[in-house]
């Protein structure tokens, strides 16, 4: 099992798009489809520092994802960049993959010299707190109460 840049395994994009759509379609615009997600994920294949997606892979099977994006909440454009798309397939949960995927983004963001990164979650704030994230607010986002959190890099 290894965490790698999606750019080195783009064949996993259709599976990731399907998983992400199932998990978060309710937080997307009404016209968001698996096909539009596949198209959007091509942005992760560029040489730009942001956006960047990491995946966990074992024996050519994708197990989960995480990414660093410039924006994740259209209502909080004052915050950037964001840890986003943290997803572990149900078959692989509770094995530490979420922590690996989150830490891949944290380590990458630190290497970029960022001072803070943000995330929002409906139900995993406790998990992120154990990884060093701090709660900064609770807000209604698209009809769902979410916790916005930050990770501040020590100087």
DOSE-199558 format. One record per residue: residue number from 1; residue in three letters; chain; x, y, z of N, C-alpha, C in turn. Coordinates in steps of 0.001 Angstrom, whole numbers, plus 500000, padded with zeros to 6 digits. Layout:
<atoms>
ATOM seq type mol  neast nnorth    nup caeast canorth   caup  ceast cnorth    cup
ATOM NUM  ALA   A      X      Y      Z      X       Y      Z      X      Y      Z
...
</atoms>
This chain:
<atoms>
ATOM seq type mol  neast nnorth    nup caeast canorth   caup  ceast cnorth    cup
ATOM   1  UNK   A 500846 498828 500000 500000  500000 500000 500894 501238 500000
ATOM   2  UNK   A 500545 502193 499115 501348  503406 499021 500466 504595 498679
ATOM   3  UNK   A 500895 505781 499122 500226  507024 498769 501047 507662 497659
ATOM   4  UNK   A 500364 507954 496538 501037  508503 495367 500238 509676 494806
ATOM   5  UNK   A 500883 510452 493948 500241  511547 493233 499310 510938 492175
ATOM   6  UNK   A 498081 511423 492107 497136  510934 491099 497709 511044 489692
ATOM   7  UNK   A 498571 512035 489486 499173  512246 488168 499891 510990 487667
ATOM   8  UNK   A 500389 510172 488580 501103  508959 488168 500171 507753 487985
ATOM   9  UNK   A 498878 507932 488265 497918  506824 488096 496544 507365 487683
ATOM  10  UNK   A 496472 508098 486563 495213  508731 486164 494099 507747 485796
ATOM  11  UNK   A 494452 506491 485626 493433  505485 485302 492403 505338 486419
ATOM  12  UNK   A 492711 505828 487606 491782  505711 488736 490740 506833 488782
ATOM  13  UNK   A 490853 507815 487913 489927  508954 487953 488461 508529 487855
ATOM  14  UNK   A 488053 507643 486936 486619  507290 486886 486098 506692 488202
ATOM  15  UNK   A 486874 505841 488848 486440  505261 490122 486348 506338 491202
ATOM  16  UNK   A 487347 507198 491275 487337  508278 492262 486149 509211 492036
ATOM  17  UNK   A 485882 509551 490794 484752  510437 490481 483436 509806 490931
ATOM  18  UNK   A 483305 508513 490723 482081  507819 491151 481953 507863 492675
ATOM  19  UNK   A 483021 507547 493380 482995  507582 494854 482686 508984 495363
ATOM  20  UNK   A 483372 509993 494824 483189  511368 495286 481761 511834 495017
ATOM  21  UNK   A 481207 511462 493875 479836  511846 493545 478860 511220 494541
ATOM  22  UNK   A 479048 509940 494837 478167  509264 495794 478248 509912 497174
ATOM  23  UNK   A 479438 510305 497577 479659  510831 498917 479224 512289 499075
ATOM  24  UNK   A 479468 513122 498055 479305  514563 498227 478412 515251 497202
ATOM  25  UNK   A 477660 514526 496403 476807  515171 495390 475844 516171 496017
ATOM  26  UNK   A 475395 515890 497232 474454  516791 497902 475070 518153 498246
ATOM  27  UNK   A 476383 518251 498194 477070  519514 498466 477559 520193 497184
ATOM  28  UNK   A 477113 519676 496049 477544  520211 494757 476367 520847 494038
ATOM  29  UNK   A 476676 521549 492979 475604  522134 492176 474778 521014 491543
ATOM  30  UNK   A 473556 521335 491201 472612  520333 490685 473099 519678 489398
ATOM  31  UNK   A 473931 520361 488639 474400  519795 487374 475690 518979 487508
ATOM  32  UNK   A 476174 518782 488720 477389  517986 488927 477074 516509 488709
ATOM  33  UNK   A 477797 515899 487800 477620  514479 487490 478970 513785 487600
ATOM  34  UNK   A 478959 512470 487521 480217  511729 487515 481071 512193 486329
ATOM  35  UNK   A 480439 512419 485194 481171  512864 484001 481824 514223 484230
ATOM  36  UNK   A 481104 515169 484851 481717  516475 485106 482838 516359 486134
ATOM  37  UNK   A 482685 515468 487108 483768  515251 488071 485007 514684 487390
ATOM  38  UNK   A 484816 513752 486470 485953  513194 485724 486681 514318 484991
ATOM  39  UNK   A 485914 515196 484341 486522  516322 483623 487267 517245 484583
ATOM  40  UNK   A 486663 517536 485739 487301  518412 486716 488574 517795 487283
ATOM  41  UNK   A 488592 516488 487438 489770  515829 488009 490981 515891 487093
ATOM  42  UNK   A 490769 516212 485814 491922  516355 484921 492809 517513 485374
ATOM  43  UNK   A 492242 518466 486158 493041  519574 486690 494164 519072 487602
ATOM  44  UNK   A 493963 517916 488219 494979  517361 489123 496167 516759 488369
ATOM  45  UNK   A 496069 516685 487065 497129  516069 486274 498131 517090 485736
ATOM  46  UNK   A 497928 518367 486049 498837  519406 485564 500089 519451 486448
ATOM  47  UNK   A 501007 520299 486060 502233  520475 486848 502088 521563 487906
ATOM  48  UNK   A 500901 522147 488026 500680  523200 489015 500819 522632 490431
ATOM  49  UNK   A 501275 523481 491355 501417  523043 492753 500049 522784 493385
ATOM  50  UNK   A 499066 523606 493023 497695  523468 493509 496780 523624 492303
ATOM  51  UNK   A 495862 522703 492069 495451  521594 492927 496353 520370 492767
ATOM  52  UNK   A 496344 519549 493815 497116  518303 493829 496267 517244 494523
ATOM  53  UNK   A 496170 516057 493935 495436  514959 494563 496373 513788 494811
ATOM  54  UNK   A 496217 513208 495990 496948  512011 496364 495956 510858 496454
ATOM  55  UNK   A 496444 509674 496130 495607  508478 496254 496381 507408 497000
ATOM  56  UNK   A 495641 506541 497638 496231  505370 498264 495929 504203 497332
ATOM  57  UNK   A 496962 503456 497004 496840  502384 496016 497549 501137 496543
ATOM  58  UNK   A 496977 499997 496227 497597  498718 496563 497266 497733 495457
ATOM  59  UNK   A 498279 497123 494897 498104  496152 493813 497225 496729 492703
ATOM  60  UNK   A 497511 497966 492318 496782  498677 491266 495313 498921 491568
ATOM  61  UNK   A 494914 498787 492831 493550  499111 493252 493587 500410 494034
ATOM  62  UNK   A 492732 501360 493653 492654  502623 494394 491804 502386 495639
ATOM  63  UNK   A 492244 502945 496745 491579  502730 498028 490999 504014 498604
ATOM  64  UNK   A 491562 505167 498215 491085  506428 498747 491827 507602 498154
ATOM  65  UNK   A 491430 508809 498604 491998  510033 498034 492039 511155 499059
ATOM  66  UNK   A 492839 512162 498742 492859  513436 499453 493446 514453 498492
ATOM  67  UNK   A 493110 515722 498707 493658  516729 497793 493883 518055 498487
ATOM  68  UNK   A 494700 518868 497851 494920  520250 498256 494363 521099 497123
ATOM  69  UNK   A 493345 521911 497448 492687  522742 496447 492697 524196 496902
ATOM  70  UNK   A 492581 525100 495948 492555  526526 496280 491276 526891 497019
ATOM  71  UNK   A 490155 526271 496637 488857  526591 497244 488033 525319 497382
ATOM  72  UNK   A 487241 525258 498465 486359  524112 498641 484948 524520 499047
ATOM  73  UNK   A 484816 525707 499612 483489  526224 499981 483278 527558 499269
ATOM  74  UNK   A 482279 527623 498406 482048  528874 497683 481593 530006 498599
ATOM  75  UNK   A 481188 529675 499829 480775  530695 500790 481938 531197 501645
ATOM  76  UNK   A 483105 530566 501518 484274  530976 502312 485487 531172 501415
ATOM  77  UNK   A 485351 532099 500473 486452  532382 499556 487593 533134 500245
ATOM  78  UNK   A 487352 533552 501498 488400  534217 502269 489441 533237 502792
ATOM  79  UNK   A 489135 531949 502746 490050  530924 503251 490650 530142 502083
ATOM  80  UNK   A 491952 529892 502146 492622  529130 501093 494040 528820 501552
ATOM  81  UNK   A 494543 527664 501126 493957  526553 500390 493283 525538 501336
ATOM  82  UNK   A 492692 524517 500748 491868  523550 501484 492341 522112 501306
ATOM  83  UNK   A 492297 521365 502393 492346  519909 502329 490940 519503 501897
ATOM  84  UNK   A 490829 518702 500860 489522  518311 500341 489572 516866 499841
ATOM  85  UNK   A 488414 516344 499523 488296  515023 498892 488920 513896 499699
ATOM  86  UNK   A 488872 514005 501023 489396  512913 501847 488341 511816 501845
ATOM  87  UNK   A 488672 510727 501189 487724  509630 501025 488483 508307 501089
ATOM  88  UNK   A 487955 507378 501866 488480  506011 501899 487316 505089 501591
ATOM  89  UNK   A 487501 504228 500602 486461  503270 500240 486081 502431 501453
ATOM  90  UNK   A 484802 502137 501576 484268  501420 502745 485027 500125 503054
ATOM  91  UNK   A 485502 499429 502041 486222  498155 502248 487558 498336 502972
ATOM  92  UNK   A 488085 499570 502973 489426  499819 503506 489433 500741 504729
ATOM  93  UNK   A 488263 501056 505255 488187  501989 506386 488672 501348 507687
ATOM  94  UNK   A 489019 502235 508629 489489  501839 509963 490793 501056 509930
ATOM  95  UNK   A 491639 501390 508954 492956  500760 508829 494071 501815 508794
ATOM  96  UNK   A 493735 503076 509076 494738  504129 509086 494948 504839 507769
ATOM  97  UNK   A 494162 504490 506737 494369  505115 505423 493967 506587 505418
ATOM  98  UNK   A 492906 506937 506143 492501  508341 506214 493614 509205 506759
ATOM  99  UNK   A 494246 508740 507833 495364  509474 508428 496514 509609 507430
ATOM 100  UNK   A 496839 508536 506727 497906  508591 505715 497595 509619 504638
ATOM 101  UNK   A 496353 509625 504175 495957  510534 503100 495935 511988 503569
ATOM 102  UNK   A 495446 512236 504769 495460  513594 505318 496898 514055 505488
ATOM 103  UNK   A 497730 513218 506052 499125  513596 506281 499895 513821 504990
ATOM 104  UNK   A 499512 513127 503917 500161  513362 502623 499933 514804 502185
ATOM 105  UNK   A 498715 515310 502365 498412  516700 502000 499095 517670 502961
ATOM 106  UNK   A 499062 517382 504253 499714  518250 505241 501209 518357 504930
ATOM 107  UNK   A 501856 517228 504687 503291  517243 504377 503578 518010 503087
ATOM 108  UNK   A 502728 517827 502094 502892  518526 500820 502728 520035 501020
ATOM 109  UNK   A 501684 520436 501761 501431  521857 502020 502602 522482 502780
ATOM 110  UNK   A 503146 521746 503740 504297  522241 504494 505497 522435 503572
ATOM 111  UNK   A 505715 521485 502669 506832  521581 501723 506663 522778 500786
ATOM 112  UNK   A 505414 523163 500521 505154  524350 499698 505402 525647 500465
ATOM 113  UNK   A 505575 525544 501778 505805  526721 502598 504536 527439 503033
ATOM 114  UNK   A 503397 526749 502981 502134  527362 503393 502109 527575 504903
ATOM 115  UNK   A 501350 528571 505348 501239  528845 506783 500042 528144 507412
ATOM 116  UNK   A 498945 528030 506647 497725  527382 507133 497032 526697 505974
ATOM 117  UNK   A 496274 525651 506313 495339  525052 505366 494029 524818 506110
ATOM 118  UNK   A 492955 524680 505352 491616  524591 505919 490902 523339 505424
ATOM 119  UNK   A 489839 522977 506125 488955  521911 505675 487580 522173 506248
ATOM 120  UNK   A 486582 521501 505678 485278  521467 506326 484812 520029 506361
ATOM 121  UNK   A 484076 519703 507420 483572  518350 507604 482227 518407 508309
ATOM 122  UNK   A 481350 517514 507912 480046  517430 508575 480132 516576 509840
ATOM 123  UNK   A 480986 515548 509807 480928  514563 510890 482263 513977 511348
ATOM 124  UNK   A 483376 514526 510892 484680  513945 511239 485596 514912 511982
ATOM 125  UNK   A 485034 515928 512638 485865  516919 513333 486755 516266 514388
ATOM 126  UNK   A 486234 515295 515122 487040  514639 516157 488252 513941 515550
ATOM 127  UNK   A 488061 513274 514419 489159  512613 513716 490242 513629 513363
ATOM 128  UNK   A 489836 514760 512781 490820  515765 512380 491505 516403 513587
ATOM 129  UNK   A 490789 516579 514682 491418  517137 515888 492546 516229 516379
ATOM 130  UNK   A 492370 514917 516280 493435  514003 516709 494679 514132 515832
ATOM 131  UNK   A 494507 514712 514633 495634  514902 513718 496215 516314 513790
ATOM 132  UNK   A 495738 517109 514767 496313  518431 514967 495534 519590 514385
ATOM 133  UNK   A 494347 519350 513876 493508  520409 513316 492720 521087 514429
ATOM 134  UNK   A 492412 522389 514239 491636  523172 515206 490329 523633 514580
ATOM 135  UNK   A 489259 523585 515383 487954  524077 514924 487984 525598 514911
ATOM 136  UNK   A 487454 526196 513832 487357  527655 513804 485910 528140 513711
ATOM 137  UNK   A 484998 527322 513186 483586  527716 513172 482685 526547 512789
ATOM 138  UNK   A 481394 526749 513076 480345  525825 512611 479426 526667 511747
ATOM 139  UNK   A 479095 526164 510567 478276  526928 509637 477319 526013 508895
ATOM 140  UNK   A 476224 526593 508439 475311  525876 507556 475864 526010 506142
ATOM 141  UNK   A 476130 524885 505513 476619  524886 504134 475732 523984 503300
ATOM 142  UNK   A 474996 524585 502395 474085  523864 501508 473125 522970 502294
ATOM 143  UNK   A 472624 523494 503389 471636  522775 504181 472202 521774 505166
ATOM 144  UNK   A 473517 521748 505325 474159  520810 506251 475072 521592 507193
ATOM 145  UNK   A 474999 521263 508487 475909  521904 509439 477298 521276 509296
ATOM 146  UNK   A 478299 522136 509097 479667  521661 508932 480586 522406 509894
ATOM 147  UNK   A 481694 521768 510215 482745  522377 511025 483873 522786 510096
ATOM 148  UNK   A 484293 524034 510189 485455  524501 509434 486644 524430 510377
ATOM 149  UNK   A 487734 523880 509875 488920  523658 510693 490150 524195 509972
ATOM 150  UNK   A 491205 524447 510753 492459  524896 510169 493617 524085 510746
ATOM 151  UNK   A 494661 523998 509955 495910  523391 510390 496974 524464 510200
ATOM 152  UNK   A 497591 524856 511300 498601  525905 511235 499973 525272 511375
ATOM 153  UNK   A 500855 525628 510427 502205  525096 510459 503058 525911 511409
ATOM 154  UNK   A 503760 525227 512263 504649  525895 513224 505859 526433 512487
ATOM 155  UNK   A 506299 527608 512892 507449  528224 512229 508737 527766 512842
</atoms>
